[in-house]
Amino acid sequence: MSLTRRNFIKGVIAGGAAASSAAYLFRGGGSLLGQSSAPGSVERLLTLTVNGQARRVDVMKQETLAMTLRYKLGLTGTKLGCDRAECGACTVLIDDVPHYSCSVLTHMVRGRRIVTIEGLAGSGGGLHPVQQAVVDEQGFQCAFCLPGFVMATVGFLKANPTPTREELAHGISGNLCRCQDYDKILTSLMRGAEYLRRT
Amino acid sequence: MAETHIGRNYTPPDHVAKVTGRARYAEDFRAEGMLFTKLLLSPMPHARVRSIDTRAALAMPGVRAILTADDLPDLNGAERALTNEPLYAGEPILAVAAVDELTAAEAVERIQVDLEPLPFVVNALDSLRPDGPNPRLTGNAWGAPAPGGQGPGAPAPLETIKWTSEDFAVEAQGQLPMGRPLEEWSYGDLAAGFAGAALVLDETFVVQSTGHHPMETRSAMAYWQNGKLYIHASTQSVAQTRGNIARWVGIDPTQVMLICEYTGGGFGSKGGGAVSMSIPALLSRKANAPVMMRITREEESYIGRARTNMTGRARIGFARDGRITALDLFIVQDTGAYGPLGDHRSAGNAASLIYQPPAMRWRAVNVLTNTPPRSQQRSPGPMQANGIIEPVITKAAKQLGVDQVAIRRINAPEGKALFGPTLPNGRRNHVTSAFVKQALDRGAALFNWDERKARAGQRQGSKVRGVGVTVGPHGAGSIGWDAIMTIRPDGRLYVQSGVGNLGTHSVIDLARVAAQVLDMPWEKVEVIWGDTGKHLPWTCPSVGSQTTHAMTRANYAGAMDARRKLQEIAARDLGGSPDDYEIGGERVYRRGSPGRGLTYAQAARRAIELGGTYDGHELPGDINPMTRDSATSLAGLGLMGVAKDNHPRDGVTYSFVIGFAEVEVDVETGEVRLVDFLGVGDVGTVINPRSLLAQIKGGSCLGIAHAICQKSVVDPRYGVSLTDRFHYSKPLTILDIPARMQADALNLADPETPVGARGVGEPPVGAGYGAVLGAIADAIGVDVFRRAPVTADIILMSLENGRRMHEPLRAHV
């Protein structure tokens, strides 16, 4: 029996299971991505408010905020752990509310205030209280998930500045860590809540 | 040594970069003209590529190059990054480089690959059946390793082994068939051990496979400059990955510039890097432009490695007091599409260590399947041994009326305990030290074991609690690595670290030892890491919990060398013999007259003036060539401490973590809630307390996940993965653990290493796994499950029917 890959995939899809090879797609606009827009595509020059600054950026219609931040604005502190709203590594604040930036289209956030991990520290370079607490408690290990956890916490604390451990755990339960000392993560973020109340 | 650094918390120098987002992982780098690549993955679990038609793809604007297996160097039969005979669904066949990812993905879709489907098998036992399919054209199992081991890259022997239908007859009773093994060893009088036993149990258990799934996938970006390969990638072991990349790409190690300052986790899946690193490297050369390879989470679930699953059968004899009289262990290991791996051997060794059976037999077959490739995952082998054997110990304790802590204590290793098979020299290996009984005692007290035990088994509405305890072991240290450090005229100590920065902090912790020996304030210590262009010493791979032991030893040796040189320079300039001089306060000074001495900065300048051995122009003869090259590059910068760790060691270094768990099971919903958990480490001297306790808790959580939720499943009909996202593979979340977890360590020095420290990363995994499995059995019965994870459906079906209901011998359910 001879099968081409395409025919096989068609068969498998019909059977309800597929091995996807084209998982995330994007087409670049800026020089960083090496190609100008394809003819006829819907492209828009937007102004985004990121970390208090107005940033002009050329955005594809299907582009996610995570990709814009990472590949157009050079804000690589926002991590992609799954790109499918499962792990929370890409969490940023949009109008003070935590969102998975992998699952937000950049076109949807015009006029909204976006804050990333790079925007937390004060203008004088001092760490945000939650960041300082994470340093003081050595809250994370490999720290790839750290920006997402910190952004989720900062957002959660805006709504509930005096959480119990259980409440904060629920607040950040949309974030995965694989080094998995969740206990120490929670301790460091609870200390962050305490620091924040004192400022 | 004054206790100024060792055993104290400190803030590693990378932490501010981590919390501000400035820490750059592999996918955070950019290069001018950077292309992107997408991979074409095999949709079939086993096939042969008959032809590839790339014409339509290459004709697309923006497509720059296509890399196939024909472009890769031959690795002597070992796994390569691309293949013409895919052995699992998801194995990469080719890679396209294009100006952006969408173009690359579209190009992949336009490539016609003519695949000839081949027979496949996803369950190791099915491959052993009389008429079972082979996962490869050349066989289905790895043979025993050749005596004396195999050289790197040497092809391992592949065999075809089939068992008889008579062998499979016991399958109906849910027991593992035990046909002809391919490997075995034994010691002691097994028959006498069983004959004299008061109780003999014989149980089969299925330990599942799980993907490693570090938060950072194995993305990598590569470019070439002046004939050298520059690669930003993710590895657990910077110094040890350089040679692997060179081999995978087919160039000399000195032409590889690997940059990896931050690694987003590895857990064994990035031990010496990843073979996929060769894709952006070779594509970049072919396309003559930098290439970024972003590995998606789905791709990570195919190429990102997984734990070997095992079906194990343990027949164990017990005396009335719970002491084991004989242990007969049979393991069918599944190494997936590649291998061979040694988890099954480590499992046998670990079992003989933590249960100290006076007689033991270990038999195994190491089978391949057409499923994603396995690699060592955090506690490879010992953790699986805990899974197979702990339920039997738990059941025996119940039947004998012996306390669960007591039965583990009476069987626990102590001191220089023996383990493993009899060696060709007629002796058995022994460990450097074991304080397991003290750790059990400490843990039982801290956990209020007796109190919790008393409330176990009592129904509160639909809920019932249970407690469990397990000794998790793992090898914990190698010897013989090198260190380089320099005290420079600025008065600071620069320590070169070839360890990967995978989150354990051992990359920095090793410098704490150097600072301690040289009595250096921590703020004057610089650690140089994360870049093979930065003159790194020959360093252990950060796998097998060996780094803390190995590199504290090496840096102790290097610092002692620097200290001796300080004393020699002082004696030369100020008179007397080197032994008349002491160090302290960043000075080397005459004993009894602190005024007569040199500051470290002065000594560094003198070292440069004197040259020779003092500043690295003459080097010890026994250091590795890599260390020699690095030290030569650093020569003349200051007073150099450079040495190989030659400290003697009697025994093999092992560490132990004891897990204590209390769970609450809802017998109406099947939900398992972890009420409390404690891990107690017998892991030697504590170097970095906060990090060490994080290892115990984090490692335990990986074990807990294996007990209650995480798994990998491959569909047996199509051979495709059904758990290729977090949502399906179900790693632990913060809501799966109690609001507080506890950890502690004995902090008893290992006598066979100058710093006293052993490794800690791996032993807690088996401790968490076994303790939670034991606690569930304690709550709802020792015969409810014989596989993990213990999910609600397993619990409910078994409880409802009053007997085990799950098919015990299928790997993928």
Interface residues (C-beta under 8 A of the other chain):
Chain A: M1 S2 L3 T4 R5 R6 F8 I9 V12 G15 A17 A18 A19 S20 S21 A22 A23 Y24 L25 F26 R27 G28 L32 L33 G34 Q35 R70 G74 L75 T76 G77 T78 K79 L80 G81 C82 D83 R84 E86 C87 A89 T116 I117 E118 L120 A121 L127 Q131 V134 V135 D136 E137 Q138 F140 Q141 C142 A143 F144 C145 L146 P147 V150 R165 E166 A169 H170 I172 S173 N175 L176 C177 R178 C179 Q180 D181 Y182 D183 K184 I185 L186
Chain B: N9 T11 P12 H15 V16 K18 V19 T20 G21 R22 A23 R24 Y25 E27 D28 R30 G33 M34 L35 F36 K38 L39 L40 L41 S42 P43 M44 R50 G62 A89 G90 V99 D100 E101 L102 T103 A105 E106 V108 E109 I111 Q112 V113 D114 L115 E116 P117 H213 P214 M215 E216 T217 Y262 T263 G264 G265 F267 R294 T296 R297 E298 E299 Y302 L502 G503 T504 H505 R690 S691 L693 A694 Q695 K697 G698 C701 L702 A705 D715 Y718 V720 S721 L722 R725 F726 H727 P731 L732 T733 I734 L735 I737 A739 R740 M741
